[in-house]
Every structure is written in C-alpha cells, then in structure tokens.
Amino acid sequence: MELGFDIDIVAGMLSVAAVIISIIAYYRVKNLGRVEKAHDLAEYYGDLLDDISLLIVIISEHKEIMPLINKIDPKEIGLFSKDELQKKYKEPEMAVLRKFFMEKAVDPVLVQKWFTIARRQINFDDAITEKDLDAAAEMKQEIIRSEFELLVTRFINKLEWFSMAFTSRLANDKVVYQSLHQSFLEIVKLLYFRISYENNNTYDKYFVNIIHLFLRWRERRENDIAGLNKIEAKNEAKKRKIEDKQTRPPTLR
C-alpha cells in the first residue's frame, strides 16, 4: 500500500514548523535577555541607594519641607505637572518648595554635615583662593548649595534612565518589582515637586519614564493590596462560619 504523502505539502508543513520553532526560540531568548537586563538594573538601583539615603536625610532635616511633601497622597497624583501642583498646594506652600528645590534655599550646614557623614567630598578650591573672608564664606555656602542641587539633578536623571529600560520593555520589571517598588514609590513622592514643577503641560513632559513607571507600579501595588484584602476577607468569613458552628447550641430532634 502506498502512503499518500505529497512531498510539497510535507515540505511546506516542515517550513511552517521551522518558522514557529524559530519564533518561539527568539522570544525565549528575548525574554531571557529582558530578565538578565532587569537583574543588571537591580544592581544599578542598588548603587543608587546611597544617593537615595543621602537625599532622604537632608530633605527630612528641613522641617518646613517634610510636612509639605507628606501632604501629598501618592494615590491622588498622576499628571506630574505644574497645574497639578497648584491644585495640591497653596501659593505660600508652593513658594517654600520652589525656593528649596529650584532656588537652592537649603541649609548649607545640614548639607555639609550629611555629605561629610556620607564621605562625599566637596571641592572648595574657589572659596579658598578668595582673600576676602566674608566673600569666601559666602562662596563656600553657595558651593554647598550647588552640590545639593547637583545631587538632586543627577539622581533624577539616573532614575529616569533606570525607568526607561522598563517602560520601553528592554527589561522585565516583574523580576525586580517586589524588591524595589516600595523605595521607588517613596523616592518619587519625595521628589514629586521637583519632577513636576518644570512640566508646564500634560504633554512633552520631562522625566516621562519615571512618571510612567511610578503609575504602573502604584497600580500594581494597589491591585496586590486589594487582592490580599479580598483573601483576608474570605478567610475571616470562613473563620466566623466555623466559630458560629462551634458555638451554636445543638438542636433537639
């Protein structure tokens, strides 16, 4: 008995199968690359922790700033624009935050103290060459203020680069989300004013990747919390049902 195989059909089927296998292999390799990239970015984020810690302690010690930062509910921000800021803050509050983040109105004594503790060197060469002592002291304070402004600017740019890898899908953010999302959401809240102030409209924004990753991870966190609350509610209902059965008096027959 002859087998009714058509060579062209079989060849075509094998070609299709080869293409499908190639596509599967491609996406497996691609996904593996995205996982490896995520691990590299987690290490990069770990290197940023020193900057994060330094920013937190310096900003926290400016007592007039932290109450204004804590006034913001992360669940109620999304546009990261100057218009949104003006809806969250009164003008006197805006002025305080603007001076601190945009006009270098930081306490140079506090900044220098924490830079020294963190073993961050500040170059005072220009102030040392100034013969007028008062001018030298003022120049030194200006250098310290500029160092803090540089710390903030560089950090935000690094965070933008970190975020871009995830928002562009070059790396799989699911790999690092559980470990990094809490500190990421907190630091974005801390720098919310600085990130938002220069965005004069809802398009053509600065730091768009930070904003997108913040919104994505915030939504994921809220969904996780809602899921956990739902599970806890079910478990509590089951527990009450069992307790009711145990405490219910036996019925007479």
Short mmCIF file of the C-alpha atoms (twelve columns), coordinates in Angstrom:
data_MODEL
# 
_entry.id   MODEL 
# 
loop_
_atom_site.group_PDB 
_atom_site.id 
_atom_site.type_symbol 
_atom_site.label_atom_id 
_atom_site.label_alt_id 
_atom_site.label_comp_id 
_atom_site.label_asym_id 
_atom_site.label_seq_id 
_atom_site.Cartn_x 
_atom_site.Cartn_y 
_atom_site.Cartn_z 
_atom_site.pdbx_PDB_model_num 
ATOM 1   C CA . MET A 1   0.000   0.000  0.000  1 
ATOM 2   C CA . GLU A 2   1.361   3.371  -0.954 1 
ATOM 3   C CA . LEU A 3   1.426   6.201  1.537  1 
ATOM 4   C CA . GLY A 4   -0.397  9.257  0.196  1 
ATOM 5   C CA . PHE A 5   2.137   11.922 1.200  1 
ATOM 6   C CA . ASP A 6   2.595   14.946 -1.012 1 
ATOM 7   C CA . ILE A 7   6.247   15.994 -0.844 1 
ATOM 8   C CA . ASP A 8   5.428   19.693 -1.410 1 
ATOM 9   C CA . ILE A 9   2.812   19.697 1.354  1 
ATOM 10  C CA . VAL A 10  5.166   17.951 3.776  1 
ATOM 11  C CA . ALA A 11  7.954   20.372 2.902  1 
ATOM 12  C CA . GLY A 12  5.588   23.282 3.455  1 
ATOM 13  C CA . MET A 13  4.487   21.937 6.819  1 
ATOM 14  C CA . LEU A 14  8.112   21.487 7.881  1 
ATOM 15  C CA . SER A 15  8.900   25.033 6.789  1 
ATOM 16  C CA . VAL A 16  5.985   26.402 8.852  1 
ATOM 17  C CA . ALA A 17  7.069   24.292 11.829 1 
ATOM 18  C CA . ALA A 18  10.622  25.609 11.498 1 
ATOM 19  C CA . VAL A 19  9.359   29.206 11.457 1 
ATOM 20  C CA . ILE A 20  7.197   28.598 14.545 1 
ATOM 21  C CA . ILE A 21  10.127  26.991 16.393 1 
ATOM 22  C CA . SER A 22  12.362  29.911 15.404 1 
ATOM 23  C CA . ILE A 23  9.803   32.422 16.684 1 
ATOM 24  C CA . ILE A 24  9.430   30.548 19.996 1 
ATOM 25  C CA . ALA A 25  13.217  30.360 20.376 1 
ATOM 26  C CA . TYR A 26  13.529  34.070 19.573 1 
ATOM 27  C CA . TYR A 27  11.020  35.106 22.218 1 
ATOM 28  C CA . ARG A 28  12.567  32.772 24.788 1 
ATOM 29  C CA . VAL A 29  15.998  34.307 24.178 1 
ATOM 30  C CA . LYS A 30  14.474  37.794 24.132 1 
ATOM 31  C CA . ASN A 31  12.667  37.210 27.428 1 
ATOM 32  C CA . LEU A 32  15.838  35.753 28.960 1 
ATOM 33  C CA . GLY A 33  17.676  38.886 27.875 1 
ATOM 34  C CA . ARG A 34  14.989  41.075 29.464 1 
ATOM 35  C CA . VAL A 35  15.322  39.114 32.726 1 
ATOM 36  C CA . GLU A 36  19.115  39.460 32.705 1 
ATOM 37  C CA . LYS A 37  18.752  43.183 31.960 1 
ATOM 38  C CA . ALA A 38  16.375  43.512 34.921 1 
ATOM 39  C CA . HIS A 39  18.942  41.892 37.217 1 
ATOM 40  C CA . ASP A 40  21.602  44.329 35.955 1 
ATOM 41  C CA . LEU A 41  19.257  47.248 36.607 1 
ATOM 42  C CA . ALA A 42  18.540  45.974 40.118 1 
ATOM 43  C CA . GLU A 43  22.274  46.145 40.791 1 
ATOM 44  C CA . TYR A 44  22.365  49.645 39.282 1 
ATOM 45  C CA . TYR A 45  19.473  50.677 41.539 1 
ATOM 46  C CA . GLY A 46  21.402  49.252 44.489 1 
ATOM 47  C CA . ASP A 47  24.224  51.653 43.641 1 
ATOM 48  C CA . LEU A 48  21.676  54.500 43.801 1 
ATOM 49  C CA . LEU A 49  20.689  53.627 47.377 1 
ATOM 50  C CA . ASP A 50  23.487  55.794 48.788 1 
ATOM 51  C CA . ASP A 51  22.089  58.785 46.868 1 
ATOM 52  C CA . ILE A 52  18.560  57.901 47.990 1 
ATOM 53  C CA . SER A 53  19.603  57.715 51.650 1 
ATOM 54  C CA . LEU A 54  21.504  60.998 51.428 1 
ATOM 55  C CA . LEU A 55  18.575  62.787 49.801 1 
ATOM 56  C CA . ILE A 56  16.121  61.438 52.372 1 
ATOM 57  C CA . VAL A 57  18.128  62.554 55.422 1 
ATOM 58  C CA . ILE A 58  18.907  66.006 54.021 1 
ATOM 59  C CA . ILE A 59  15.322  66.699 52.958 1 
ATOM 60  C CA . SER A 60  13.934  65.210 56.189 1 
ATOM 61  C CA . GLU A 61  16.048  67.549 58.323 1 
ATOM 62  C CA . HIS A 62  14.494  70.581 56.675 1 
ATOM 63  C CA . LYS A 63  11.477  70.601 58.960 1 
ATOM 64  C CA . GLU A 64  9.482   73.038 56.858 1 
ATOM 65  C CA . ILE A 65  9.721   70.772 53.808 1 
ATOM 66  C CA . MET A 66  8.682   67.317 55.024 1 
ATOM 67  C CA . PRO A 67  5.117   68.291 56.136 1 
ATOM 68  C CA . LEU A 68  4.510   69.662 52.631 1 
ATOM 69  C CA . ILE A 69  5.862   66.506 50.994 1 
ATOM 70  C CA . ASN A 70  3.799   64.282 53.306 1 
ATOM 71  C CA . LYS A 71  0.711   66.296 52.431 1 
ATOM 72  C CA . ILE A 72  0.685   64.526 49.065 1 
ATOM 73  C CA . ASP A 73  -1.247  61.275 48.775 1 
ATOM 74  C CA . PRO A 74  0.512   59.127 46.131 1 
ATOM 75  C CA . LYS A 75  -2.879  57.704 45.143 1 
ATOM 76  C CA . GLU A 76  -4.055  61.172 44.064 1 
ATOM 77  C CA . ILE A 77  -1.215  62.217 41.761 1 
ATOM 78  C CA . GLY A 78  -0.819  61.289 38.138 1 
ATOM 79  C CA . LEU A 79  -0.190  64.232 35.830 1 
ATOM 80  C CA . PHE A 80  3.086   65.385 37.408 1 
ATOM 81  C CA . SER A 81  2.548   68.898 36.065 1 
ATOM 82  C CA . LYS A 82  2.754   72.419 37.444 1 
ATOM 83  C CA . ASP A 83  -1.025  72.685 37.129 1 
ATOM 84  C CA . GLU A 84  -1.452  69.596 39.311 1 
ATOM 85  C CA . LEU A 85  0.979   71.060 41.867 1 
ATOM 86  C CA . GLN A 86  -1.073  74.238 42.090 1 
ATOM 87  C CA . LYS A 87  -4.158  72.162 42.870 1 
ATOM 88  C CA . LYS A 88  -2.330  70.351 45.679 1 
ATOM 89  C CA . TYR A 89  -0.586  73.318 47.279 1 
ATOM 90  C CA . LYS A 90  -1.479  76.865 48.254 1 
ATOM 91  C CA . GLU A 91  0.759   79.601 46.847 1 
ATOM 92  C CA . PRO A 92  2.755   80.140 50.111 1 
ATOM 93  C CA . GLU A 93  3.435   76.386 50.200 1 
ATOM 94  C CA . MET A 94  4.458   76.461 46.534 1 
ATOM 95  C CA . ALA A 95  6.871   79.278 47.326 1 
ATOM 96  C CA . VAL A 96  8.564   77.299 50.117 1 
ATOM 97  C CA . LEU A 97  9.003   74.221 47.925 1 
ATOM 98  C CA . ARG A 98  10.088  76.290 44.925 1 
ATOM 99  C CA . LYS A 99  12.829  78.008 46.925 1 
ATOM 100 C CA . PHE A 100 14.053  74.701 48.316 1 
ATOM 101 C CA . PHE A 101 14.090  72.622 45.135 1 
ATOM 102 C CA . MET A 102 14.512  75.245 42.400 1 
ATOM 103 C CA . GLU A 103 16.337  78.159 44.061 1 
ATOM 104 C CA . LYS A 104 18.828  76.289 46.277 1 
ATOM 105 C CA . ALA A 105 17.312  77.525 49.572 1 
ATOM 106 C CA . VAL A 106 18.854  74.640 51.522 1 
ATOM 107 C CA . ASP A 107 20.682  74.833 54.817 1 
ATOM 108 C CA . PRO A 108 24.388  74.552 53.860 1 
ATOM 109 C CA . VAL A 109 25.310  73.444 57.401 1 
ATOM 110 C CA . LEU A 110 22.951  70.452 57.207 1 
ATOM 111 C CA . VAL A 111 24.059  69.594 53.687 1 
ATOM 112 C CA . GLN A 112 27.745  69.700 54.581 1 
ATOM 113 C CA . LYS A 113 27.139  67.620 57.724 1 
ATOM 114 C CA . TRP A 114 25.458  64.817 55.824 1 
ATOM 115 C CA . PHE A 115 27.882  64.980 52.908 1 
ATOM 116 C CA . THR A 116 30.700  64.534 55.433 1 
ATOM 117 C CA . ILE A 117 28.922  61.600 57.116 1 
ATOM 118 C CA . ALA A 118 28.367  60.026 53.693 1 
ATOM 119 C CA . ARG A 119 32.028  60.673 52.842 1 
ATOM 120 C CA . ARG A 120 31.133  62.859 49.874 1 
ATOM 121 C CA . GLN A 121 33.841  65.388 49.149 1 
ATOM 122 C CA . ILE A 122 33.014  68.968 48.213 1 
ATOM 123 C CA . ASN A 123 35.582  70.986 46.271 1 
ATOM 124 C CA . PHE A 124 36.119  74.336 47.992 1 
ATOM 125 C CA . ASP A 125 39.152  75.395 45.903 1 
ATOM 126 C CA . ASP A 126 37.451  78.531 44.549 1 
ATOM 127 C CA . ALA A 127 36.495  79.661 48.058 1 
ATOM 128 C CA . ILE A 128 39.984  79.013 49.431 1 
ATOM 129 C CA . THR A 129 41.578  81.336 46.853 1 
ATOM 130 C CA . GLU A 130 39.208  84.164 47.837 1 
ATOM 131 C CA . LYS A 131 41.107  86.602 50.122 1 
ATOM 132 C CA . ASP A 132 38.018  88.356 51.484 1 
ATOM 133 C CA . LEU A 133 36.912  86.119 54.375 1 
ATOM 134 C CA . ASP A 134 33.252  87.119 54.182 1 
ATOM 135 C CA . ALA A 135 33.210  86.549 50.433 1 
ATOM 136 C CA . ALA A 136 34.976  83.224 50.902 1 
ATOM 137 C CA . ALA A 137 32.392  82.115 53.488 1 
ATOM 138 C CA . GLU A 138 29.524  83.092 51.194 1 
ATOM 139 C CA . MET A 139 31.174  81.352 48.260 1 
ATOM 140 C CA . LYS A 140 31.609  78.221 50.360 1 
ATOM 141 C CA . GLN A 141 27.911  78.196 51.226 1 
ATOM 142 C CA . GLU A 142 26.997  78.680 47.562 1 
ATOM 143 C CA . ILE A 143 29.225  75.751 46.593 1 
ATOM 144 C CA . ILE A 144 27.459  73.551 49.176 1 
ATOM 145 C CA . ARG A 145 24.024  74.581 47.883 1 
ATOM 146 C CA . SER A 146 25.121  73.852 44.328 1 
ATOM 147 C CA . GLU A 147 26.378  70.419 45.373 1 
ATOM 148 C CA . PHE A 148 22.937  69.556 46.743 1 
ATOM 149 C CA . GLU A 149 21.231  70.820 43.594 1 
ATOM 150 C CA . LEU A 150 23.653  68.707 41.533 1 
ATOM 151 C CA . LEU A 151 22.926  65.668 43.690 1 
ATOM 152 C CA . VAL A 152 19.175  66.017 43.072 1 
ATOM 153 C CA . THR A 153 19.538  66.677 39.326 1 
ATOM 154 C CA . ARG A 154 21.951  63.809 38.721 1 
ATOM 155 C CA . PHE A 155 19.864  61.423 40.775 1 
ATOM 156 C CA . ILE A 156 16.659  62.214 38.889 1 
ATOM 157 C CA . ASN A 157 18.467  61.732 35.567 1 
ATOM 158 C CA . LYS A 158 19.802  58.361 36.758 1 
ATOM 159 C CA . LEU A 159 16.320  57.362 37.911 1 
ATOM 160 C CA . GLU A 160 14.928  58.376 34.517 1 
ATOM 161 C CA . TRP A 161 17.468  56.126 32.772 1 
ATOM 162 C CA . PHE A 162 16.618  53.268 35.156 1 
ATOM 163 C CA . SER A 163 12.881  53.722 34.492 1 
ATOM 164 C CA . MET A 164 13.292  53.960 30.722 1 
ATOM 165 C CA . ALA A 165 14.629  50.396 30.497 1 
ATOM 166 C CA . PHE A 166 11.363  49.106 31.981 1 
ATOM 167 C CA . THR A 167 8.904   51.416 30.248 1 
ATOM 168 C CA . SER A 168 10.491  50.610 26.860 1 
ATOM 169 C CA . ARG A 169 10.290  46.871 27.665 1 
ATOM 170 C CA . LEU A 170 14.045  46.400 27.362 1 
ATOM 171 C CA . ALA A 171 13.907  44.795 30.815 1 
ATOM 172 C CA . ASN A 172 11.221  42.813 32.616 1 
ATOM 173 C CA . ASP A 173 10.065  44.906 35.578 1 
ATOM 174 C CA . LYS A 174 8.195   41.930 37.095 1 
ATOM 175 C CA . VAL A 175 11.583  40.487 38.055 1 
ATOM 176 C CA . VAL A 176 12.510  43.427 40.311 1 
ATOM 177 C CA . TYR A 177 9.128   44.878 41.258 1 
ATOM 178 C CA . GLN A 178 8.733   43.091 44.587 1 
ATOM 179 C CA . SER A 179 12.179  44.153 45.806 1 
ATOM 180 C CA . LEU A 180 12.287  47.721 44.518 1 
ATOM 181 C CA . HIS A 181 8.769   49.135 44.234 1 
ATOM 182 C CA . GLN A 182 8.434   50.440 47.799 1 
ATOM 183 C CA . SER A 183 11.613  52.528 47.784 1 
ATOM 184 C CA . PHE A 184 10.956  53.657 44.198 1 
ATOM 185 C CA . LEU A 185 7.446   54.908 45.006 1 
ATOM 186 C CA . GLU A 186 8.703   56.675 48.132 1 
ATOM 187 C CA . ILE A 187 11.588  58.467 46.423 1 
ATOM 188 C CA . VAL A 188 9.318   59.637 43.582 1 
ATOM 189 C CA . LYS A 189 6.907   61.016 46.162 1 
ATOM 190 C CA . LEU A 190 9.839   62.756 47.885 1 
ATOM 191 C CA . LEU A 191 10.858  64.416 44.604 1 
ATOM 192 C CA . TYR A 192 7.315   64.911 43.284 1 
ATOM 193 C CA . PHE A 193 7.566   68.712 43.352 1 
ATOM 194 C CA . ARG A 194 10.963  68.762 41.623 1 
ATOM 195 C CA . ILE A 195 9.804   66.344 38.910 1 
ATOM 196 C CA . SER A 196 6.501   68.152 38.307 1 
ATOM 197 C CA . TYR A 197 7.493   71.811 38.513 1 
ATOM 198 C CA . GLU A 198 9.081   72.069 35.068 1 
ATOM 199 C CA . ASN A 199 6.173   70.299 33.324 1 
ATOM 200 C CA . ASN A 200 4.023   73.181 32.159 1 
ATOM 201 C CA . ASN A 201 1.560   70.958 30.303 1 
ATOM 202 C CA . THR A 202 0.304   67.386 30.196 1 
ATOM 203 C CA . TYR A 203 2.360   66.557 27.081 1 
ATOM 204 C CA . ASP A 204 6.065   66.964 26.209 1 
ATOM 205 C CA . LYS A 205 6.921   66.243 29.827 1 
ATOM 206 C CA . TYR A 206 10.293  65.903 31.469 1 
ATOM 207 C CA . PHE A 207 11.053  62.626 33.287 1 
ATOM 208 C CA . VAL A 208 8.229   60.836 31.491 1 
ATOM 209 C CA . ASN A 209 9.721   57.393 32.156 1 
ATOM 210 C CA . ILE A 210 9.833   57.968 35.917 1 
ATOM 211 C CA . ILE A 211 6.189   59.049 35.757 1 
ATOM 212 C CA . HIS A 212 5.078   56.036 33.707 1 
ATOM 213 C CA . LEU A 213 6.900   53.528 35.911 1 
ATOM 214 C CA . PHE A 214 5.535   55.205 39.049 1 
ATOM 215 C CA . LEU A 215 1.960   54.921 37.733 1 
ATOM 216 C CA . ARG A 216 2.465   51.308 36.642 1 
ATOM 217 C CA . TRP A 217 3.995   50.170 39.945 1 
ATOM 218 C CA . ARG A 218 1.479   52.142 42.001 1 
ATOM 219 C CA . GLU A 219 -1.402  50.453 40.175 1 
ATOM 220 C CA . ARG A 220 0.213   47.037 40.625 1 
ATOM 221 C CA . ARG A 221 0.698   47.689 44.345 1 
ATOM 222 C CA . GLU A 222 -2.921  48.802 44.754 1 
ATOM 223 C CA . ASN A 223 -4.107  45.675 42.918 1 
ATOM 224 C CA . ASP A 224 -1.905  43.491 45.125 1 
ATOM 225 C CA . ILE A 225 -3.300  45.121 48.267 1 
ATOM 226 C CA . ALA A 226 -6.882  44.738 47.007 1 
ATOM 227 C CA . GLY A 227 -6.209  41.072 46.250 1 
ATOM 228 C CA . LEU A 228 -4.740  40.447 49.692 1 
ATOM 229 C CA . ASN A 229 -7.663  42.240 51.355 1 
ATOM 230 C CA . LYS A 230 -10.075 40.052 49.392 1 
ATOM 231 C CA . ILE A 231 -8.278  36.883 50.504 1 
ATOM 232 C CA . GLU A 232 -8.218  38.062 54.124 1 
ATOM 233 C CA . ALA A 233 -11.932 38.868 53.983 1 
ATOM 234 C CA . LYS A 234 -12.707 35.371 52.658 1 
ATOM 235 C CA . ASN A 235 -10.539 33.748 55.336 1 
ATOM 236 C CA . GLU A 236 -12.188 35.855 58.030 1 
ATOM 237 C CA . ALA A 237 -15.651 34.866 56.760 1 
ATOM 238 C CA . LYS A 238 -14.679 31.181 56.835 1 
ATOM 239 C CA . LYS A 239 -13.292 31.596 60.355 1 
ATOM 240 C CA . ARG A 240 -16.509 33.226 61.583 1 
ATOM 241 C CA . LYS A 241 -18.578 30.491 59.956 1 
ATOM 242 C CA . ILE A 242 -16.570 27.805 61.758 1 
ATOM 243 C CA . GLU A 243 -16.811 29.666 65.075 1 
ATOM 244 C CA . ASP A 244 -20.583 30.053 64.653 1 
ATOM 245 C CA . LYS A 245 -20.959 26.311 64.132 1 
ATOM 246 C CA . GLN A 246 -18.839 25.582 67.204 1 
ATOM 247 C CA . THR A 247 -20.747 27.986 69.471 1 
ATOM 248 C CA . ARG A 248 -24.243 27.167 68.154 1 
ATOM 249 C CA . PRO A 249 -26.217 25.033 70.642 1 
ATOM 250 C CA . PRO A 250 -27.117 21.560 69.408 1 
ATOM 251 C CA . THR A 251 -30.629 21.231 68.001 1 
ATOM 252 C CA . LEU A 252 -33.050 18.726 69.598 1 
ATOM 253 C CA . ARG A 253 -34.584 16.083 67.398 1 
# 
